[in-house]
Amino acid sequence: MTTISRREWLSAAAATAGGAMLATANPWNADAGQANTPAAPKPGYPRRPAGTIEFLFKAPGQSANGMQCTDEGIWTIDTAGSRTNTPGRCKVYLSSYQGKLLRELAPEGTGPSGIGADGDNKTIWIGSTYSREIIHADAKTGETIEKHFTPGAGVIYRMTDDLPARPDTYGRSVRSSSIGAQQPGAGRADAATTTPGPRSAGSPSDGLGVGRGGAVAGNPGPPAPGTGAHGQQTQHGKLWIAVPPGRMIYRIDPKTWMIEHMFPTVGYRPHGIGIETPDAKYLWESDTNMGAFFKRDMVSGEVVDSIHLPEGSPFPHGMSVWNGYIYWTDDIGGGIAPVCRVRI
């Protein structure tokens, strides 16, 4: 029989009591930690087809892989140049909801796939996918404030019960159509001004990217397989991120860079995430391969609703939620990425 001293017993009792009191004082702490991570969502969750898809405008730049809606407008992030002529730098744009370009920045970011804005719109968060970093930058100048590692970064993996990826029906049709052709759906995207090109480097679903741009001159760090985060969203000073290699959605305290809570994603290619209001208890997760949006309980991870796009719709890459709509963009490259929305 194992015995412990009185001092050891008192220390253990104090720690247990203190932990219980802390969990009661802050309910989030009770749900945080690896031991209490919710299980992956089970099949049979509620699902419904998407309503009318509206094509609002063409995203500025050559691609649009991340998105965040704010009261100032729509932020989109462009992978263009981040691993070629401007290593480690990308393009970020702020557009009005009518498609007018309001701001253009060139912050750090290698093959970025996500962007979020703080509640005061003074800073932005960038998911630098191929350097596996989360970059905090000034929303006016694009200058880096701080950089952090990405929890769960690595190589995207498959599981035996994953659904097969949907074919790129929309992307193929747009690339092969004439410039300025009518877009499917209720609206019309702006006419493209450049020749349609292939998917951006950030789009492959296998996740076998090269960290920090690999052998690109002036981009530090050794080549390594793997990618990092996609969607970014802030709420009450906390940062939520979707990380495909980890198949997880994390809530992080930016001040300590510690994970406070996490739950598994629905599929293996989560992308944008959106929280509609500051007091929301649910988070919307998009999955590119499934062509769907999932409403998740932010504590249990339960799927309480899901909206599925019809075959031939633009894939959801960057995604955000705003005033009763889900906004998203399909990173099809070639300067013709559409900004779309559908009513929740």
C-alpha positions as CSV (number, residue, x, y, z in Angstrom):
1,M,0.0,0.0,0.0
2,T,1.3,3.4,-1.0
3,T,1.5,6.0,1.8
4,I,2.0,9.8,1.7
5,S,3.1,12.2,4.3
6,R,0.7,14.7,6.0
7,R,2.5,17.6,4.1
8,E,1.9,15.8,0.7
9,W,-1.7,15.2,1.6
10,L,-2.3,18.8,2.6
11,S,-0.6,20.0,-0.6
12,A,-2.7,17.8,-2.8
13,A,-6.0,18.8,-1.0
14,A,-5.2,22.5,-1.4
15,A,-4.4,22.1,-5.1
16,T,-7.7,20.2,-5.7
17,A,-9.8,22.7,-3.8
18,G,-8.1,25.6,-5.5
19,G,-8.7,24.1,-8.9
20,A,-12.4,23.5,-8.1
21,M,-12.8,27.1,-6.9
22,L,-11.1,28.5,-10.0
23,A,-13.3,26.4,-12.3
24,T,-16.4,27.6,-10.5
25,A,-15.3,31.3,-10.7
26,N,-14.6,31.0,-14.4
27,P,-16.7,28.5,-16.3
28,W,-14.4,28.5,-19.3
29,N,-11.6,27.1,-17.2
30,A,-13.7,24.1,-16.3
31,D,-13.9,23.2,-20.0
32,A,-10.3,23.9,-20.9
33,G,-7.5,21.5,-21.0
34,Q,-6.6,18.4,-22.9
35,A,-8.5,16.0,-20.6
36,N,-11.8,17.9,-21.1
37,T,-11.5,18.5,-24.9
38,P,-14.9,17.6,-26.4
39,A,-15.1,14.6,-28.7
40,A,-15.4,15.0,-32.5
41,P,-18.9,15.8,-33.6
42,K,-21.0,12.7,-34.5
43,P,-23.0,12.2,-37.8
44,G,-26.6,13.1,-37.6
45,Y,-26.2,16.8,-36.9
46,P,-28.9,19.2,-38.2
47,R,-28.4,20.1,-41.9
48,R,-30.1,22.3,-44.5
49,P,-29.4,23.5,-48.0
50,A,-28.2,27.0,-48.6
51,G,-30.6,29.6,-49.8
52,T,-29.8,32.1,-52.6
53,I,-26.1,32.7,-53.1
54,E,-25.3,36.4,-53.8
55,F,-22.2,37.3,-55.7
56,L,-21.2,40.7,-54.3
57,F,-17.9,41.7,-56.0
58,K,-14.5,40.5,-57.1
59,A,-12.0,40.5,-54.2
60,P,-9.1,42.9,-54.7
61,G,-5.7,41.4,-55.6
62,Q,-4.9,38.1,-57.2
63,S,-6.4,35.8,-54.6
64,A,-8.5,35.9,-51.4
65,N,-7.8,33.2,-48.9
66,G,-8.9,34.7,-45.6
67,M,-11.8,37.1,-44.7
68,Q,-13.1,39.1,-41.8
69,C,-16.2,41.3,-41.7
70,T,-16.2,44.4,-39.5
71,D,-18.1,47.6,-39.2
72,E,-15.4,49.3,-41.3
73,G,-15.8,46.8,-44.1
74,I,-14.5,43.4,-45.3
75,W,-10.9,42.4,-44.8
76,T,-9.4,39.9,-47.3
77,I,-5.9,38.5,-47.4
78,D,-4.0,37.7,-50.6
79,T,-1.2,35.1,-50.8
80,A,0.3,36.8,-53.9
81,G,4.0,37.3,-53.8
82,S,4.5,35.8,-50.3
83,R,6.8,33.0,-51.6
84,T,8.0,34.5,-54.8
85,N,8.9,38.2,-55.5
86,T,8.1,39.4,-52.0
87,P,9.2,36.5,-49.7
88,G,7.4,36.5,-46.3
89,R,5.1,39.4,-47.3
90,C,1.5,39.2,-48.4
91,K,-1.3,41.6,-49.3
92,V,-4.2,42.6,-47.1
93,Y,-7.2,44.6,-48.3
94,L,-10.1,46.4,-46.6
95,S,-13.1,46.9,-48.9
96,S,-16.5,48.4,-48.4
97,Y,-19.5,46.0,-48.5
98,Q,-20.1,47.4,-52.0
99,G,-16.6,46.4,-53.2
100,K,-14.8,49.8,-53.0
101,L,-11.2,49.4,-52.0
102,L,-10.6,51.3,-48.7
103,R,-7.1,50.2,-47.7
104,E,-4.2,48.1,-48.9
105,L,-1.4,46.8,-46.7
106,A,1.7,44.6,-47.2
107,P,2.2,42.8,-43.8
108,E,4.3,39.7,-43.1
109,G,2.7,36.4,-44.0
110,T,3.7,33.3,-46.1
111,G,0.9,31.7,-48.0
112,P,-1.6,33.2,-45.5
113,S,-5.1,31.6,-45.2
114,G,-6.8,33.6,-42.4
115,I,-7.3,37.1,-41.1
116,G,-9.1,38.5,-38.1
117,A,-9.5,42.0,-36.6
118,D,-9.6,43.1,-33.0
119,G,-12.8,44.6,-31.7
120,D,-11.4,48.2,-31.9
121,N,-10.2,47.6,-35.5
122,K,-6.7,48.8,-34.6
123,T,-4.9,45.6,-35.1
124,I,-5.3,42.5,-37.3
125,W,-4.3,38.8,-36.8
126,I,-2.9,36.9,-39.7
127,G,-2.7,33.1,-40.1
128,S,0.7,32.8,-41.9
129,T,-0.1,29.2,-43.0
130,Y,3.2,28.2,-44.6
131,S,5.5,29.7,-41.9
132,R,3.1,28.2,-39.3
133,E,2.9,31.5,-37.4
134,I,0.2,33.8,-36.1
135,I,1.2,37.4,-36.8
136,H,-0.3,40.3,-35.0
137,A,0.0,43.5,-37.1
138,D,-1.1,47.2,-37.1
139,A,-4.3,47.6,-39.1
140,K,-3.2,51.0,-40.5
141,T,0.4,50.3,-41.4
142,G,0.6,46.5,-41.6
143,E,3.7,46.6,-39.4
144,T,4.3,43.5,-37.2
145,I,3.5,43.9,-33.5
146,E,4.3,40.3,-32.5
147,K,4.5,36.8,-33.8
148,H,3.6,33.5,-32.2
149,F,3.8,29.8,-33.0
150,T,0.6,28.0,-34.2
151,P,-0.7,25.3,-31.9
152,G,-1.5,22.1,-33.8
153,A,0.6,23.0,-36.9
154,G,1.9,20.2,-39.0
155,V,0.8,18.0,-41.9
156,I,-3.0,17.6,-42.5
157,Y,-4.0,14.0,-42.0
158,R,-6.9,12.0,-43.2
159,M,-9.2,9.6,-41.2
160,T,-11.0,6.5,-42.5
161,D,-14.4,8.0,-42.1
162,D,-13.7,11.4,-43.8
163,L,-16.0,12.4,-46.6
164,P,-14.4,12.7,-50.0
165,A,-13.5,16.2,-51.2
166,R,-16.0,17.9,-53.5
167,P,-14.8,18.5,-57.1
168,D,-13.8,22.0,-58.1
169,T,-16.8,22.5,-60.3
170,Y,-17.1,26.3,-59.9
171,G,-13.4,27.0,-60.2
172,R,-13.1,25.0,-63.5
173,S,-16.2,26.7,-65.0
174,V,-15.0,30.2,-64.2
175,R,-11.4,29.6,-65.5
176,S,-12.7,28.2,-68.7
177,S,-15.4,30.9,-69.3
178,S,-14.9,34.1,-71.1
179,I,-13.9,37.2,-69.1
180,G,-16.9,39.0,-67.6
181,A,-19.3,36.1,-68.2
182,Q,-22.4,36.0,-66.0
183,Q,-21.8,34.3,-62.7
184,P,-24.3,31.7,-61.4
185,G,-26.6,32.7,-58.6
186,A,-28.6,35.8,-57.8
187,G,-25.9,38.4,-58.4
188,R,-22.9,39.0,-60.6
189,A,-19.2,39.2,-59.7
190,D,-17.2,42.0,-61.2
191,A,-15.6,41.3,-64.5
192,A,-12.1,39.9,-64.1
193,T,-9.2,42.0,-65.4
194,T,-6.6,39.2,-65.5
195,T,-6.4,35.8,-67.1
196,P,-7.8,33.1,-64.8
197,G,-5.0,31.1,-63.2
198,P,-4.5,28.0,-61.1
199,R,-5.4,27.7,-57.4
200,S,-3.1,29.5,-55.1
201,A,-0.3,27.7,-53.3
202,G,-2.3,27.8,-50.1
203,S,-5.2,25.7,-51.5
204,P,-4.0,22.1,-51.7
205,S,-5.8,19.9,-49.3
206,D,-2.8,17.6,-48.5
207,G,-1.1,20.2,-46.3
208,L,2.3,19.3,-47.6
209,G,3.5,22.9,-47.7
210,V,7.1,24.1,-47.1
211,G,7.6,26.1,-44.0
212,R,8.8,29.7,-44.3
213,G,8.9,29.5,-48.1
214,G,11.6,26.8,-48.2
215,A,14.5,27.8,-50.4
216,V,13.2,31.2,-51.3
217,A,16.1,33.7,-50.9
218,G,15.8,36.0,-47.9
219,N,13.1,33.9,-46.2
220,P,14.6,32.4,-43.0
221,G,14.1,29.0,-41.7
222,P,14.7,25.5,-43.1
223,P,12.3,23.8,-45.4
224,A,9.9,21.5,-43.5
225,P,6.6,19.9,-44.4
226,G,3.4,21.2,-42.8
227,T,1.1,24.2,-42.6
228,G,-0.5,26.3,-39.8
229,A,-3.7,28.2,-39.1
230,H,-6.5,29.3,-41.3
231,G,-9.5,31.2,-39.9
232,Q,-9.1,33.9,-37.2
233,Q,-11.7,35.5,-35.0
234,T,-11.6,37.6,-31.8
235,Q,-14.1,37.9,-29.0
236,H,-13.8,39.6,-25.7
237,G,-10.0,39.9,-26.2
238,K,-9.6,36.2,-26.9
239,L,-8.4,34.8,-30.2
240,W,-10.1,31.8,-31.9
241,I,-8.2,30.0,-34.7
242,A,-9.0,27.0,-36.9
243,V,-6.0,24.8,-37.6
244,P,-6.4,22.0,-40.2
245,P,-3.4,19.9,-39.3
246,G,-4.6,19.7,-35.7
247,R,-8.2,19.3,-36.9
248,M,-9.0,21.7,-34.0
249,I,-10.5,25.1,-33.2
250,Y,-8.5,26.7,-30.4
251,R,-9.3,29.6,-28.1
252,I,-6.1,31.4,-27.1
253,D,-5.3,34.1,-24.6
254,P,-3.2,36.5,-26.7
255,K,-1.5,37.9,-23.6
256,T,0.0,34.6,-22.4
257,W,-0.4,32.6,-25.7
258,M,-1.9,29.8,-23.7
259,I,-4.8,27.6,-25.0
260,E,-7.8,28.0,-22.9
261,H,-10.2,25.8,-24.8
262,M,-10.4,23.7,-28.0
263,F,-12.7,21.3,-29.8
264,P,-12.3,19.1,-32.9
265,T,-13.4,20.4,-36.4
266,V,-16.1,18.6,-38.4
267,G,-13.8,17.7,-41.3
268,Y,-10.1,17.8,-42.2
269,R,-10.1,21.0,-44.1
270,P,-11.6,23.7,-41.9
271,H,-11.1,27.2,-43.1
272,G,-12.8,30.4,-42.1
273,I,-14.6,30.9,-38.7
274,G,-17.1,33.5,-37.7
275,I,-18.7,34.8,-34.5
276,E,-21.7,37.0,-35.2
277,T,-21.9,39.1,-32.1
278,P,-19.6,39.9,-29.1
279,D,-21.9,37.9,-26.7
280,A,-22.5,34.9,-29.1
281,K,-22.3,31.4,-27.7
282,Y,-21.9,29.8,-31.1
283,L,-19.1,29.9,-33.7
284,W,-19.6,29.2,-37.4
285,E,-16.9,26.9,-39.0
286,S,-16.5,26.5,-42.7
287,D,-15.1,23.4,-44.4
288,T,-13.7,23.8,-47.9
289,N,-13.9,20.2,-49.0
290,M,-17.4,19.7,-47.7
291,G,-18.7,23.0,-49.1
292,A,-20.6,23.7,-45.8
293,F,-20.9,25.9,-42.8
294,F,-21.3,24.4,-39.3
295,K,-22.7,26.3,-36.2
296,R,-20.8,25.0,-33.2
297,D,-21.5,25.4,-29.5
298,M,-18.4,27.2,-28.3
299,V,-18.2,25.1,-25.1
300,S,-19.3,21.6,-26.1
301,G,-18.4,21.8,-29.8
302,E,-21.8,20.3,-30.6
303,V,-23.0,21.0,-34.2
304,V,-26.4,22.7,-33.7
305,D,-27.0,23.7,-37.3
306,S,-25.3,23.4,-40.7
307,I,-25.7,25.0,-44.1
308,H,-24.6,23.1,-47.2
309,L,-23.8,24.8,-50.5
310,P,-25.1,23.2,-53.7
311,E,-22.8,21.5,-56.1
312,G,-21.0,24.0,-58.4
313,S,-20.9,26.7,-55.8
314,P,-17.7,28.6,-54.9
315,F,-15.7,26.8,-52.3
316,P,-15.6,28.5,-48.9
317,H,-12.1,29.6,-48.1
318,G,-12.1,32.9,-46.1
319,M,-15.4,33.2,-44.2
320,S,-17.0,35.6,-41.8
321,V,-20.5,36.2,-40.2
322,W,-22.1,39.6,-40.3
323,N,-25.7,40.9,-39.7
324,G,-27.5,37.6,-40.4
325,Y,-25.3,36.5,-43.4
326,I,-22.4,34.2,-43.9
327,Y,-19.8,35.9,-46.2
328,W,-17.1,33.9,-47.9
329,T,-14.6,34.0,-50.8
330,D,-13.3,31.3,-53.1
331,D,-9.5,31.5,-53.6
332,I,-9.5,30.5,-57.3
333,G,-6.5,32.7,-58.2
334,G,-6.2,34.8,-61.4
335,G,-7.6,37.9,-59.8
336,I,-11.2,36.6,-60.0
337,A,-11.9,35.4,-56.5
338,P,-15.6,36.1,-55.8
339,V,-16.9,37.6,-52.5
340,C,-20.2,35.8,-51.8
341,R,-22.9,35.7,-49.1
342,V,-25.9,33.6,-48.1
343,R,-28.5,34.3,-45.5
344,I,-28.2,32.3,-42.3
